[in-house]
Amino acid sequence: MTHLTWFKSSYSGDEGGACLEVSAHPATVHVRDSKDPQGPHLDFPPGAWAAFTSFAVRATGGTTTP
């Protein structure tokens, strides 16, 4: 796999807990647990990731702004 640039969720705090990191690639969106960067990660097609994040925004009344 090529080098990935990971971005931590804007909802992640400095105190640990449930934190996600995302690495977007044109063909795949990779998601991992920030506490275990060498561990496994999930891969999603970009359309599926967009559908999930749109649903999460609607369900929580939030925004997509990082």
FIDO-710135 format. One record per atom (N, C-alpha, C): residue in one letter; x, y, z. Coordinates in steps of 0.1 Angstrom, whole numbers, plus 5000, padded with zeros to 4 digits. Atoms other than C-alpha are relative to their C-alpha. Example, Ala and Ser with C-alpha at 12.3 -4.5 7.8 and 13.67 -1.06 7.14 Angstrom:
<atoms>
A500949885000
A512349555078
A500950125000
S499149895000
S513749895071
S499250115008
</atoms>
This chain:
<atoms>
M500949885000
M500050005000
M500950125000
T499349885000
T501250354993
T499950075013
H500149924988
H501950605020
H498750075001
L501349934998
L498750745035
L500250115009
T500049894991
T498251075051
T498750005008
W501150014991
W495951045081
W499650135007
F500649884994
F493651315095
F499149955012
K500850034988
K492251295131
K498750074999
S501449944999
S488551355136
S500050135008
S500149884993
S487751705146
S499249995013
Y500750034988
Y485551555173
Y500949935010
S499150074991
S488551385189
S500750105009
G499449914991
G489851545220
G501449955004
D498650044995
D493351535237
D500049905011
E500150094989
E492051315265
E499949854996
G500150145005
G491950995244
G498549974998
G501450055002
G488750785241
G499849964985
A500450055014
A486950705208
A500450104990
C499549915011
C489050875181
C500249934987
L499850055014
L489050815144
L501050084992
E499249935010
E491550895117
E499649954987
V500550035013
V490650905081
V501150044990
S499149985011
S492850885050
S499349994987
A500750005013
A491150975017
A500949984988
H499350035012
H492350834985
H499050004989
P501150005010
P490550864951
P499249884999
A500850125001
A489550504951
A499549945013
T500350064987
T489250424988
T500150105011
V499949924988
V488550605021
V500449905011
H499550094989
H490550435050
H499750075013
V500449954987
V489450465086
V500749915010
R499350084989
R491450355117
R499750075013
D500049964986
D491450385155
D501350085002
S498849924997
S493850665164
S500949955011
K499250064989
K494950475195
K500849884996
D499350125005
D496150185174
D500450024985
P499749965014
P497750345142
P500649884992
Q499450125008
Q499650015133
Q499049894999
G501050115000
G496449805138
G499250014987
P500850015013
P493849725112
P499250124997
H500949895004
H491749975093
H498949954991
L501150035009
L488549975074
L500150084987
D499949945013
D488350055037
D498650014995
F501349975006
F485250215021
F500150064986
P500049935012
P484450314986
P499550155003
P500449864997
P484150704985
P498550035001
G501549985000
G480450694977
G499449955013
A500550054987
A479750475007
A500350085012
W499649914989
W481750695030
W499250135000
A500849885001
A479951005017
A498649985005
A501450044995
A476550835023
A500049995015
F499950014986
F477650745058
F500150135007
T499849884994
T478851085067
T498850104999
S501249925002
S475751255052
S498949955010
F501050054990
F473551025073
F500350045014
A499649964987
A475551095104
A499750155003
V500349864998
V475151465099
V498550035002
R501449984998
R471451445094
R499549945013
A500550074988
A470951205123
A500450085013
T499549934989
T472951425147
T499750155000
G500349865001
G471951765134
G501350084999
G498749945000
G475751835130
G500350064986
T499649955012
T477751975102
T501249914994
T498950075006
T480351835078
T501350075001
T498849924999
T482852105087
T501049935010
P499050064991
P486051955102
P500350085012
</atoms>
